[in-house]
Amino acid sequence: MPYNKISDLPEDVQDNLPKKAQEIYMAAFNSSDEEHSDWDEGRKHQYAWGAVKNAYEKKEGKWVKKD
């Protein structure tokens, strides 16, 4: 099921990621939902986290944009 807005994302995503990273997460999850309908929900979340990790990294407990 795709997400329609940031506030629909899982709490751990909302609580830990900056807004731009949340937007990346949502876009990647929704894309995987359209392109890989055979994937289960867990795999779609893994894909979304992978997209976030391409642009952000965790430093001192906070997610920051990679240089």
PDB file of N, CA, C, O and CB in Angstrom:
ATOM      1  N   MET A   1       0.840  -1.175   0.000  1.00  0.00           N
ATOM      2  CA  MET A   1       0.000   0.000   0.000  1.00  0.00           C
ATOM      3  C   MET A   1       0.890   1.246   0.000  1.00  0.00           C
ATOM      4  O   MET A   1       1.707   1.410   0.906  1.00  0.00           O
ATOM      5  CB  MET A   1      -0.958  -0.006   1.219  1.00  0.00           C
ATOM      6  N   PRO A   2       0.754   2.105  -0.974  1.00  0.00           N
ATOM      7  CA  PRO A   2       1.588   3.309  -1.031  1.00  0.00           C
ATOM      8  C   PRO A   2       1.210   4.324   0.052  1.00  0.00           C
ATOM      9  O   PRO A   2       0.092   4.328   0.567  1.00  0.00           O
ATOM     10  CB  PRO A   2       1.475   3.957  -2.407  1.00  0.00           C
ATOM     11  N   TYR A   3       2.174   5.177   0.375  1.00  0.00           N
ATOM     12  CA  TYR A   3       1.938   6.248   1.342  1.00  0.00           C
ATOM     13  C   TYR A   3       1.537   7.508   0.592  1.00  0.00           C
ATOM     14  O   TYR A   3       2.143   7.853  -0.423  1.00  0.00           O
ATOM     15  CB  TYR A   3       3.199   6.503   2.219  1.00  0.00           C
ATOM     16  N   ASN A   4       0.519   8.192   1.092  1.00  0.00           N
ATOM     17  CA  ASN A   4       0.028   9.415   0.456  1.00  0.00           C
ATOM     18  C   ASN A   4       0.648  10.678   1.030  1.00  0.00           C
ATOM     19  O   ASN A   4       0.721  11.705   0.355  1.00  0.00           O
ATOM     20  CB  ASN A   4      -1.462   9.493   0.588  1.00  0.00           C
ATOM     21  N   LYS A   5       1.097  10.600   2.284  1.00  0.00           N
ATOM     22  CA  LYS A   5       1.689  11.771   2.929  1.00  0.00           C
ATOM     23  C   LYS A   5       2.690  11.326   3.990  1.00  0.00           C
ATOM     24  O   LYS A   5       2.651  10.194   4.474  1.00  0.00           O
ATOM     25  CB  LYS A   5       0.592  12.668   3.558  1.00  0.00           C
ATOM     26  N   ILE A   6       3.577  12.235   4.334  1.00  0.00           N
ATOM     27  CA  ILE A   6       4.639  11.954   5.304  1.00  0.00           C
ATOM     28  C   ILE A   6       4.069  11.428   6.620  1.00  0.00           C
ATOM     29  O   ILE A   6       4.637  10.518   7.225  1.00  0.00           O
ATOM     30  CB  ILE A   6       5.469  13.216   5.562  1.00  0.00           C
ATOM     31  N   SER A   7       2.974  11.985   7.054  1.00  0.00           N
ATOM     32  CA  SER A   7       2.395  11.580   8.343  1.00  0.00           C
ATOM     33  C   SER A   7       1.881  10.144   8.331  1.00  0.00           C
ATOM     34  O   SER A   7       1.559   9.598   9.385  1.00  0.00           O
ATOM     35  CB  SER A   7       1.264  12.517   8.718  1.00  0.00           C
ATOM     36  N   ASP A   8       1.801   9.528   7.157  1.00  0.00           N
ATOM     37  CA  ASP A   8       1.386   8.128   7.059  1.00  0.00           C
ATOM     38  C   ASP A   8       2.558   7.156   7.223  1.00  0.00           C
ATOM     39  O   ASP A   8       2.349   5.957   7.409  1.00  0.00           O
ATOM     40  CB  ASP A   8       0.706   7.885   5.725  1.00  0.00           C
ATOM     41  N   LEU A   9       3.788   7.671   7.153  1.00  0.00           N
ATOM     42  CA  LEU A   9       4.967   6.812   7.256  1.00  0.00           C
ATOM     43  C   LEU A   9       5.056   6.178   8.641  1.00  0.00           C
ATOM     44  O   LEU A   9       4.473   6.690   9.597  1.00  0.00           O
ATOM     45  CB  LEU A   9       6.245   7.612   6.955  1.00  0.00           C
ATOM     46  N   PRO A  10       5.788   5.058   8.755  1.00  0.00           N
ATOM     47  CA  PRO A  10       5.973   4.440  10.076  1.00  0.00           C
ATOM     48  C   PRO A  10       6.599   5.428  11.063  1.00  0.00           C
ATOM     49  O   PRO A  10       7.372   6.305  10.676  1.00  0.00           O
ATOM     50  CB  PRO A  10       6.855   3.178   9.960  1.00  0.00           C
ATOM     51  N   GLU A  11       6.259   5.275  12.316  1.00  0.00           N
ATOM     52  CA  GLU A  11       6.743   6.199  13.348  1.00  0.00           C
ATOM     53  C   GLU A  11       8.258   6.260  13.419  1.00  0.00           C
ATOM     54  O   GLU A  11       8.819   7.338  13.617  1.00  0.00           O
ATOM     55  CB  GLU A  11       6.198   5.800  14.696  1.00  0.00           C
ATOM     56  N   ASP A  12       8.944   5.111  13.258  1.00  0.00           N
ATOM     57  CA  ASP A  12      10.406   5.132  13.352  1.00  0.00           C
ATOM     58  C   ASP A  12      11.023   5.968  12.235  1.00  0.00           C
ATOM     59  O   ASP A  12      12.080   6.568  12.429  1.00  0.00           O
ATOM     60  CB  ASP A  12      10.961   3.708  13.304  1.00  0.00           C
ATOM     61  N   VAL A  13      10.387   6.015  11.087  1.00  0.00           N
ATOM     62  CA  VAL A  13      10.862   6.845   9.979  1.00  0.00           C
ATOM     63  C   VAL A  13      10.623   8.314  10.317  1.00  0.00           C
ATOM     64  O   VAL A  13      11.521   9.142  10.162  1.00  0.00           O
ATOM     65  CB  VAL A  13      10.150   6.463   8.645  1.00  0.00           C
ATOM     66  N   GLN A  14       9.431   8.632  10.772  1.00  0.00           N
ATOM     67  CA  GLN A  14       9.098  10.022  11.108  1.00  0.00           C
ATOM     68  C   GLN A  14       9.950  10.546  12.263  1.00  0.00           C
ATOM     69  O   GLN A  14      10.366  11.705  12.262  1.00  0.00           O
ATOM     70  CB  GLN A  14       7.616  10.136  11.465  1.00  0.00           C
ATOM     71  N   ASP A  15      10.201   9.689  13.239  1.00  0.00           N
ATOM     72  CA  ASP A  15      10.920  10.115  14.443  1.00  0.00           C
ATOM     73  C   ASP A  15      12.426  10.258  14.226  1.00  0.00           C
ATOM     74  O   ASP A  15      13.084  10.997  14.960  1.00  0.00           O
ATOM     75  CB  ASP A  15      10.669   9.132  15.557  1.00  0.00           C
ATOM     76  N   ASN A  16      12.980   9.566  13.233  1.00  0.00           N
ATOM     77  CA  ASN A  16      14.431   9.528  13.089  1.00  0.00           C
ATOM     78  C   ASN A  16      14.998  10.253  11.880  1.00  0.00           C
ATOM     79  O   ASN A  16      16.156  10.668  11.901  1.00  0.00           O
ATOM     80  CB  ASN A  16      14.862   8.139  13.036  1.00  0.00           C
ATOM     81  N   LEU A  17      14.219  10.413  10.844  1.00  0.00           N
ATOM     82  CA  LEU A  17      14.754  10.991   9.614  1.00  0.00           C
ATOM     83  C   LEU A  17      14.347  12.449   9.437  1.00  0.00           C
ATOM     84  O   LEU A  17      13.238  12.838   9.805  1.00  0.00           O
ATOM     85  CB  LEU A  17      14.293  10.184   8.420  1.00  0.00           C
ATOM     86  N   PRO A  18      15.253  13.262   8.868  1.00  0.00           N
ATOM     87  CA  PRO A  18      14.863  14.629   8.502  1.00  0.00           C
ATOM     88  C   PRO A  18      13.790  14.586   7.414  1.00  0.00           C
ATOM     89  O   PRO A  18      13.619  13.569   6.742  1.00  0.00           O
ATOM     90  CB  PRO A  18      16.096  15.447   8.019  1.00  0.00           C
ATOM     91  N   LYS A  19      13.081  15.682   7.249  1.00  0.00           N
ATOM     92  CA  LYS A  19      11.949  15.709   6.314  1.00  0.00           C
ATOM     93  C   LYS A  19      12.339  15.285   4.900  1.00  0.00           C
ATOM     94  O   LYS A  19      11.623  14.500   4.279  1.00  0.00           O
ATOM     95  CB  LYS A  19      11.349  17.099   6.274  1.00  0.00           C
ATOM     96  N   LYS A  20      13.451  15.783   4.383  1.00  0.00           N
ATOM     97  CA  LYS A  20      13.863  15.434   3.016  1.00  0.00           C
ATOM     98  C   LYS A  20      14.128  13.931   2.900  1.00  0.00           C
ATOM     99  O   LYS A  20      13.789  13.319   1.888  1.00  0.00           O
ATOM    100  CB  LYS A  20      15.129  16.232   2.609  1.00  0.00           C
ATOM    101  N   ALA A  21      14.722  13.345   3.917  1.00  0.00           N
ATOM    102  CA  ALA A  21      14.971  11.902   3.917  1.00  0.00           C
ATOM    103  C   ALA A  21      13.653  11.130   3.986  1.00  0.00           C
ATOM    104  O   ALA A  21      13.524  10.062   3.389  1.00  0.00           O
ATOM    105  CB  ALA A  21      15.884  11.509   5.100  1.00  0.00           C
ATOM    106  N   GLN A  22      12.684  11.670   4.710  1.00  0.00           N
ATOM    107  CA  GLN A  22      11.361  11.044   4.754  1.00  0.00           C
ATOM    108  C   GLN A  22      10.717  11.064   3.369  1.00  0.00           C
ATOM    109  O   GLN A  22      10.052  10.108   2.970  1.00  0.00           O
ATOM    110  CB  GLN A  22      10.453  11.763   5.777  1.00  0.00           C
ATOM    111  N   GLU A  23      10.920  12.158   2.644  1.00  0.00           N
ATOM    112  CA  GLU A  23      10.376  12.259   1.283  1.00  0.00           C
ATOM    113  C   GLU A  23      11.028  11.226   0.368  1.00  0.00           C
ATOM    114  O   GLU A  23      10.356  10.618  -0.465  1.00  0.00           O
ATOM    115  CB  GLU A  23      10.588  13.681   0.717  1.00  0.00           C
ATOM    116  N   ILE A  24      12.348  11.029   0.524  1.00  0.00           N
ATOM    117  CA  ILE A  24      13.058  10.010  -0.255  1.00  0.00           C
ATOM    118  C   ILE A  24      12.510   8.633   0.085  1.00  0.00           C
ATOM    119  O   ILE A  24      12.251   7.822  -0.804  1.00  0.00           O
ATOM    120  CB  ILE A  24      14.584  10.068   0.015  1.00  0.00           C
ATOM    121  N   TYR A  25      12.335   8.375   1.369  1.00  0.00           N
ATOM    122  CA  TYR A  25      11.810   7.088   1.829  1.00  0.00           C
ATOM    123  C   TYR A  25      10.439   6.824   1.206  1.00  0.00           C
ATOM    124  O   TYR A  25      10.192   5.747   0.661  1.00  0.00           O
ATOM    125  CB  TYR A  25      11.715   7.057   3.373  1.00  0.00           C
ATOM    126  N   MET A  26       9.562   7.804   1.291  1.00  0.00           N
ATOM    127  CA  MET A  26       8.208   7.640   0.769  1.00  0.00           C
ATOM    128  C   MET A  26       8.223   7.413  -0.742  1.00  0.00           C
ATOM    129  O   MET A  26       7.509   6.545  -1.246  1.00  0.00           O
ATOM    130  CB  MET A  26       7.355   8.868   1.108  1.00  0.00           C
ATOM    131  N   ALA A  27       9.025   8.180  -1.458  1.00  0.00           N
ATOM    132  CA  ALA A  27       9.097   8.032  -2.914  1.00  0.00           C
ATOM    133  C   ALA A  27       9.629   6.655  -3.299  1.00  0.00           C
ATOM    134  O   ALA A  27       9.112   6.024  -4.220  1.00  0.00           O
ATOM    135  CB  ALA A  27       9.985   9.128  -3.522  1.00  0.00           C
ATOM    136  N   ALA A  28      10.654   6.192  -2.600  1.00  0.00           N
ATOM    137  CA  ALA A  28      11.231   4.881  -2.906  1.00  0.00           C
ATOM    138  C   ALA A  28      10.249   3.763  -2.572  1.00  0.00           C
ATOM    139  O   ALA A  28      10.093   2.819  -3.346  1.00  0.00           O
ATOM    140  CB  ALA A  28      12.544   4.678  -2.134  1.00  0.00           C
ATOM    141  N   PHE A  29       9.588   3.868  -1.422  1.00  0.00           N
ATOM    142  CA  PHE A  29       8.613   2.842  -1.049  1.00  0.00           C
ATOM    143  C   PHE A  29       7.494   2.789  -2.081  1.00  0.00           C
ATOM    144  O   PHE A  29       7.121   1.711  -2.544  1.00  0.00           O
ATOM    145  CB  PHE A  29       8.035   3.117   0.360  1.00  0.00           C
ATOM    146  N   ASN A  30       6.962   3.945  -2.440  1.00  0.00           N
ATOM    147  CA  ASN A  30       5.859   3.990  -3.405  1.00  0.00           C
ATOM    148  C   ASN A  30       6.295   3.478  -4.772  1.00  0.00           C
ATOM    149  O   ASN A  30       5.526   2.809  -5.462  1.00  0.00           O
ATOM    150  CB  ASN A  30       5.320   5.417  -3.531  1.00  0.00           C
ATOM    151  N   SER A  31       7.511   3.785  -5.159  1.00  0.00           N
ATOM    152  CA  SER A  31       8.039   3.295  -6.431  1.00  0.00           C
ATOM    153  C   SER A  31       8.139   1.773  -6.411  1.00  0.00           C
ATOM    154  O   SER A  31       7.763   1.107  -7.376  1.00  0.00           O
ATOM    155  CB  SER A  31       9.419   3.919  -6.723  1.00  0.00           C
ATOM    156  N   SER A  32       8.644   1.229  -5.316  1.00  0.00           N
ATOM    157  CA  SER A  32       8.762  -0.230  -5.225  1.00  0.00           C
ATOM    158  C   SER A  32       7.387  -0.881  -5.197  1.00  0.00           C
ATOM    159  O   SER A  32       7.214  -1.996  -5.688  1.00  0.00           O
ATOM    160  CB  SER A  32       9.563  -0.632  -3.975  1.00  0.00           C
ATOM    161  N   ASP A  33       6.417  -0.192  -4.626  1.00  0.00           N
ATOM    162  CA  ASP A  33       5.057  -0.732  -4.587  1.00  0.00           C
ATOM    163  C   ASP A  33       4.487  -0.848  -5.999  1.00  0.00           C
ATOM    164  O   ASP A  33       3.765  -1.796  -6.306  1.00  0.00           O
ATOM    165  CB  ASP A  33       4.145   0.157  -3.714  1.00  0.00           C
ATOM    166  N   GLU A  34       4.813   0.120  -6.856  1.00  0.00           N
ATOM    167  CA  GLU A  34       4.328   0.100  -8.239  1.00  0.00           C
ATOM    168  C   GLU A  34       5.113  -0.879  -9.105  1.00  0.00           C
ATOM    169  O   GLU A  34       4.532  -1.627  -9.891  1.00  0.00           O
ATOM    170  CB  GLU A  34       4.407   1.495  -8.842  1.00  0.00           C
ATOM    171  N   GLU A  35       6.434  -0.870  -8.956  1.00  0.00           N
ATOM    172  CA  GLU A  35       7.297  -1.637  -9.849  1.00  0.00           C
ATOM    173  C   GLU A  35       7.495  -3.088  -9.427  1.00  0.00           C
ATOM    174  O   GLU A  35       7.803  -3.942 -10.258  1.00  0.00           O
ATOM    175  CB  GLU A  35       8.624  -0.974  -9.943  1.00  0.00           C
ATOM    176  N   HIS A  36       7.321  -3.366  -8.150  1.00  0.00           N
ATOM    177  CA  HIS A  36       7.582  -4.715  -7.628  1.00  0.00           C
ATOM    178  C   HIS A  36       6.398  -5.184  -6.782  1.00  0.00           C
ATOM    179  O   HIS A  36       6.532  -5.410  -5.579  1.00  0.00           O
ATOM    180  CB  HIS A  36       8.893  -4.739  -6.786  1.00  0.00           C
ATOM    181  N   SER A  37       5.275  -5.323  -7.405  1.00  0.00           N
ATOM    182  CA  SER A  37       4.064  -5.698  -6.666  1.00  0.00           C
ATOM    183  C   SER A  37       4.185  -7.080  -6.024  1.00  0.00           C
ATOM    184  O   SER A  37       3.418  -7.417  -5.123  1.00  0.00           O
ATOM    185  CB  SER A  37       2.856  -5.670  -7.595  1.00  0.00           C
ATOM    186  N   ASP A  38       5.150  -7.878  -6.490  1.00  0.00           N
ATOM    187  CA  ASP A  38       5.346  -9.203  -5.913  1.00  0.00           C
ATOM    188  C   ASP A  38       6.152  -9.163  -4.613  1.00  0.00           C
ATOM    189  O   ASP A  38       6.210 -10.162  -3.896  1.00  0.00           O
ATOM    190  CB  ASP A  38       6.039 -10.101  -6.916  1.00  0.00           C
ATOM    191  N   TRP A  39       6.778  -8.015  -4.299  1.00  0.00           N
ATOM    192  CA  TRP A  39       7.543  -7.897  -3.061  1.00  0.00           C
ATOM    193  C   TRP A  39       6.595  -7.785  -1.872  1.00  0.00           C
ATOM    194  O   TRP A  39       5.522  -7.190  -1.967  1.00  0.00           O
ATOM    195  CB  TRP A  39       8.490  -6.678  -3.116  1.00  0.00           C
ATOM    196  N   ASP A  40       7.016  -8.370  -0.748  1.00  0.00           N
ATOM    197  CA  ASP A  40       6.218  -8.192   0.464  1.00  0.00           C
ATOM    198  C   ASP A  40       6.550  -6.829   1.088  1.00  0.00           C
ATOM    199  O   ASP A  40       7.496  -6.157   0.679  1.00  0.00           O
ATOM    200  CB  ASP A  40       6.482  -9.352   1.483  1.00  0.00           C
ATOM    201  N   GLU A  41       5.772  -6.452   2.057  1.00  0.00           N
ATOM    202  CA  GLU A  41       5.907  -5.138   2.701  1.00  0.00           C
ATOM    203  C   GLU A  41       7.309  -4.921   3.272  1.00  0.00           C
ATOM    204  O   GLU A  41       7.872  -3.833   3.146  1.00  0.00           O
ATOM    205  CB  GLU A  41       4.871  -4.990   3.814  1.00  0.00           C
ATOM    206  N   GLY A  42       7.865  -5.950   3.894  1.00  0.00           N
ATOM    207  CA  GLY A  42       9.196  -5.837   4.483  1.00  0.00           C
ATOM    208  C   GLY A  42      10.260  -5.518   3.455  1.00  0.00           C
ATOM    209  O   GLY A  42      11.145  -4.701   3.708  1.00  0.00           O
ATOM    210  N   ARG A  43      10.185  -6.148   2.308  1.00  0.00           N
ATOM    211  CA  ARG A  43      11.157  -5.903   1.232  1.00  0.00           C
ATOM    212  C   ARG A  43      11.036  -4.472   0.712  1.00  0.00           C
ATOM    213  O   ARG A  43      12.043  -3.841   0.393  1.00  0.00           O
ATOM    214  CB  ARG A  43      10.953  -6.907   0.074  1.00  0.00           C
ATOM    215  N   LYS A  44       9.830  -3.968   0.627  1.00  0.00           N
ATOM    216  CA  LYS A  44       9.614  -2.589   0.173  1.00  0.00           C
ATOM    217  C   LYS A  44      10.220  -1.587   1.161  1.00  0.00           C
ATOM    218  O   LYS A  44      10.772  -0.563   0.759  1.00  0.00           O
ATOM    219  CB  LYS A  44       8.104  -2.312  -0.007  1.00  0.00           C
ATOM    220  N   HIS A  45      10.111  -1.892   2.453  1.00  0.00           N
ATOM    221  CA  HIS A  45      10.715  -1.018   3.463  1.00  0.00           C
ATOM    222  C   HIS A  45      12.242  -1.085   3.379  1.00  0.00           C
ATOM    223  O   HIS A  45      12.911  -0.064   3.542  1.00  0.00           O
ATOM    224  CB  HIS A  45      10.235  -1.413   4.885  1.00  0.00           C
ATOM    225  N   GLN A  46      12.800  -2.268   3.127  1.00  0.00           N
ATOM    226  CA  GLN A  46      14.250  -2.392   2.953  1.00  0.00           C
ATOM    227  C   GLN A  46      14.719  -1.544   1.773  1.00  0.00           C
ATOM    228  O   GLN A  46      15.739  -0.861   1.857  1.00  0.00           O
ATOM    229  CB  GLN A  46      14.649  -3.871   2.742  1.00  0.00           C
ATOM    230  N   TYR A  47      13.982  -1.592   0.694  1.00  0.00           N
ATOM    231  CA  TYR A  47      14.300  -0.812  -0.503  1.00  0.00           C
ATOM    232  C   TYR A  47      14.279   0.685  -0.175  1.00  0.00           C
ATOM    233  O   TYR A  47      15.165   1.431  -0.591  1.00  0.00           O
ATOM    234  CB  TYR A  47      13.300  -1.133  -1.648  1.00  0.00           C
ATOM    235  N   ALA A  48      13.275   1.106   0.563  1.00  0.00           N
ATOM    236  CA  ALA A  48      13.151   2.521   0.932  1.00  0.00           C
ATOM    237  C   ALA A  48      14.312   2.958   1.826  1.00  0.00           C
ATOM    238  O   ALA A  48      14.866   4.040   1.632  1.00  0.00           O
ATOM    239  CB  ALA A  48      11.812   2.774   1.647  1.00  0.00           C
ATOM    240  N   TRP A  49      14.683   2.126   2.802  1.00  0.00           N
ATOM    241  CA  TRP A  49      15.825   2.459   3.654  1.00  0.00           C
ATOM    242  C   TRP A  49      17.101   2.525   2.830  1.00  0.00           C
ATOM    243  O   TRP A  49      17.955   3.373   3.088  1.00  0.00           O
ATOM    244  CB  TRP A  49      15.977   1.430   4.788  1.00  0.00           C
ATOM    245  N   GLY A  50      17.246   1.652   1.847  1.00  0.00           N
ATOM    246  CA  GLY A  50      18.412   1.687   0.969  1.00  0.00           C
ATOM    247  C   GLY A  50      18.515   3.005   0.223  1.00  0.00           C
ATOM    248  O   GLY A  50      19.604   3.557   0.068  1.00  0.00           O
ATOM    249  N   ALA A  51      17.382   3.504  -0.235  1.00  0.00           N
ATOM    250  CA  ALA A  51      17.365   4.790  -0.941  1.00  0.00           C
ATOM    251  C   ALA A  51      17.792   5.922  -0.010  1.00  0.00           C
ATOM    252  O   ALA A  51      18.533   6.818  -0.415  1.00  0.00           O
ATOM    253  CB  ALA A  51      15.961   5.075  -1.513  1.00  0.00           C
ATOM    254  N   VAL A  52      17.331   5.881   1.219  1.00  0.00           N
ATOM    255  CA  VAL A  52      17.721   6.901   2.200  1.00  0.00           C
ATOM    256  C   VAL A  52      19.228   6.825   2.450  1.00  0.00           C
ATOM    257  O   VAL A  52      19.907   7.850   2.497  1.00  0.00           O
ATOM    258  CB  VAL A  52      16.937   6.717   3.534  1.00  0.00           C
ATOM    259  N   LYS A  53      19.743   5.609   2.609  1.00  0.00           N
ATOM    260  CA  LYS A  53      21.167   5.434   2.918  1.00  0.00           C
ATOM    261  C   LYS A  53      22.074   5.838   1.761  1.00  0.00           C
ATOM    262  O   LYS A  53      23.264   6.074   1.969  1.00  0.00           O
ATOM    263  CB  LYS A  53      21.441   3.993   3.292  1.00  0.00           C
ATOM    264  N   ASN A  54      21.538   5.922   0.554  1.00  0.00           N
ATOM    265  CA  ASN A  54      22.329   6.421  -0.574  1.00  0.00           C
ATOM    266  C   ASN A  54      22.590   7.918  -0.450  1.00  0.00           C
ATOM    267  O   ASN A  54      23.608   8.414  -0.934  1.00  0.00           O
ATOM    268  CB  ASN A  54      21.617   6.124  -1.896  1.00  0.00           C
ATOM    269  N   ALA A  55      21.685   8.632   0.190  1.00  0.00           N
ATOM    270  CA  ALA A  55      21.793  10.090   0.293  1.00  0.00           C
ATOM    271  C   ALA A  55      22.130  10.587   1.697  1.00  0.00           C
ATOM    272  O   ALA A  55      22.619  11.706   1.856  1.00  0.00           O
ATOM    273  CB  ALA A  55      20.510  10.718  -0.154  1.00  0.00           C
ATOM    274  N   TYR A  56      21.875   9.773   2.707  1.00  0.00           N
ATOM    275  CA  TYR A  56      22.074  10.173   4.099  1.00  0.00           C
ATOM    276  C   TYR A  56      22.907   9.131   4.827  1.00  0.00           C
ATOM    277  O   TYR A  56      22.957   7.964   4.438  1.00  0.00           O
ATOM    278  CB  TYR A  56      20.724  10.373   4.810  1.00  0.00           C
ATOM    279  N   GLU A  57      23.559   9.580   5.895  1.00  0.00           N
ATOM    280  CA  GLU A  57      24.292   8.669   6.761  1.00  0.00           C
ATOM    281  C   GLU A  57      24.039   9.071   8.206  1.00  0.00           C
ATOM    282  O   GLU A  57      23.680  10.211   8.500  1.00  0.00           O
ATOM    283  CB  GLU A  57      25.815   8.678   6.435  1.00  0.00           C
ATOM    284  N   LYS A  58      24.232   8.117   9.090  1.00  0.00           N
ATOM    285  CA  LYS A  58      23.994   8.382  10.496  1.00  0.00           C
ATOM    286  C   LYS A  58      25.312   8.787  11.150  1.00  0.00           C
ATOM    287  O   LYS A  58      26.282   8.028  11.143  1.00  0.00           O
ATOM    288  CB  LYS A  58      23.377   7.143  11.201  1.00  0.00           C
ATOM    289  N   LYS A  59      25.333   9.992  11.715  1.00  0.00           N
ATOM    290  CA  LYS A  59      26.506  10.504  12.418  1.00  0.00           C
ATOM    291  C   LYS A  59      26.076  10.942  13.805  1.00  0.00           C
ATOM    292  O   LYS A  59      25.159  11.746  13.969  1.00  0.00           O
ATOM    293  CB  LYS A  59      27.169  11.682  11.641  1.00  0.00           C
ATOM    294  N   GLU A  60      26.754  10.398  14.790  1.00  0.00           N
ATOM    295  CA  GLU A  60      26.467  10.737  16.182  1.00  0.00           C
ATOM    296  C   GLU A  60      24.985  10.600  16.502  1.00  0.00           C
ATOM    297  O   GLU A  60      24.409  11.425  17.211  1.00  0.00           O
ATOM    298  CB  GLU A  60      26.931  12.152  16.485  1.00  0.00           C
ATOM    299  N   GLY A  61      24.379   9.545  15.967  1.00  0.00           N
ATOM    300  CA  GLY A  61      22.987   9.245  16.268  1.00  0.00           C
ATOM    301  C   GLY A  61      21.956  10.001  15.455  1.00  0.00           C
ATOM    302  O   GLY A  61      20.755   9.829  15.667  1.00  0.00           O
ATOM    303  N   LYS A  62      22.407  10.846  14.516  1.00  0.00           N
ATOM    304  CA  LYS A  62      21.464  11.623  13.697  1.00  0.00           C
ATOM    305  C   LYS A  62      21.724  11.369  12.225  1.00  0.00           C
ATOM    306  O   LYS A  62      22.866  11.183  11.806  1.00  0.00           O
ATOM    307  CB  LYS A  62      21.575  13.135  14.006  1.00  0.00           C
ATOM    308  N   TRP A  63      20.650  11.364  11.441  1.00  0.00           N
ATOM    309  CA  TRP A  63      20.763  11.204   9.999  1.00  0.00           C
ATOM    310  C   TRP A  63      21.088  12.550   9.373  1.00  0.00           C
ATOM    311  O   TRP A  63      20.366  13.528   9.564  1.00  0.00           O
ATOM    312  CB  TRP A  63      19.462  10.616   9.398  1.00  0.00           C
ATOM    313  N   VAL A  64      22.202  12.587   8.613  1.00  0.00           N
ATOM    314  CA  VAL A  64      22.634  13.808   7.945  1.00  0.00           C
ATOM    315  C   VAL A  64      22.902  13.514   6.474  1.00  0.00           C
ATOM    316  O   VAL A  64      23.263  12.398   6.101  1.00  0.00           O
ATOM    317  CB  VAL A  64      23.896  14.394   8.626  1.00  0.00           C
ATOM    318  N   LYS A  65      22.719  14.535   5.654  1.00  0.00           N
ATOM    319  CA  LYS A  65      22.955  14.392   4.216  1.00  0.00           C
ATOM    320  C   LYS A  65      24.434  14.129   3.970  1.00  0.00           C
ATOM    321  O   LYS A  65      25.296  14.779   4.562  1.00  0.00           O
ATOM    322  CB  LYS A  65      22.489  15.660   3.444  1.00  0.00           C
ATOM    323  N   LYS A  66      24.721  13.172   3.092  1.00  0.00           N
ATOM    324  CA  LYS A  66      26.110  12.881   2.744  1.00  0.00           C
ATOM    325  C   LYS A  66      26.702  14.051   1.976  1.00  0.00           C
ATOM    326  O   LYS A  66      26.007  14.754   1.243  1.00  0.00           O
ATOM    327  CB  LYS A  66      26.211  11.583   1.915  1.00  0.00           C
ATOM    328  N   ASP A  67      28.002  14.243   2.162  1.00  0.00           N
ATOM    329  CA  ASP A  67      28.705  15.323   1.449  1.00  0.00           C
ATOM    330  C   ASP A  67      28.888  14.997  -0.010  1.00  0.00           C
ATOM    331  O   ASP A  67      29.458  15.794  -0.755  1.00  0.00           O
ATOM    332  CB  ASP A  67      30.059  15.592   2.083  1.00  0.00           C
TER     333      ASP A  67
END
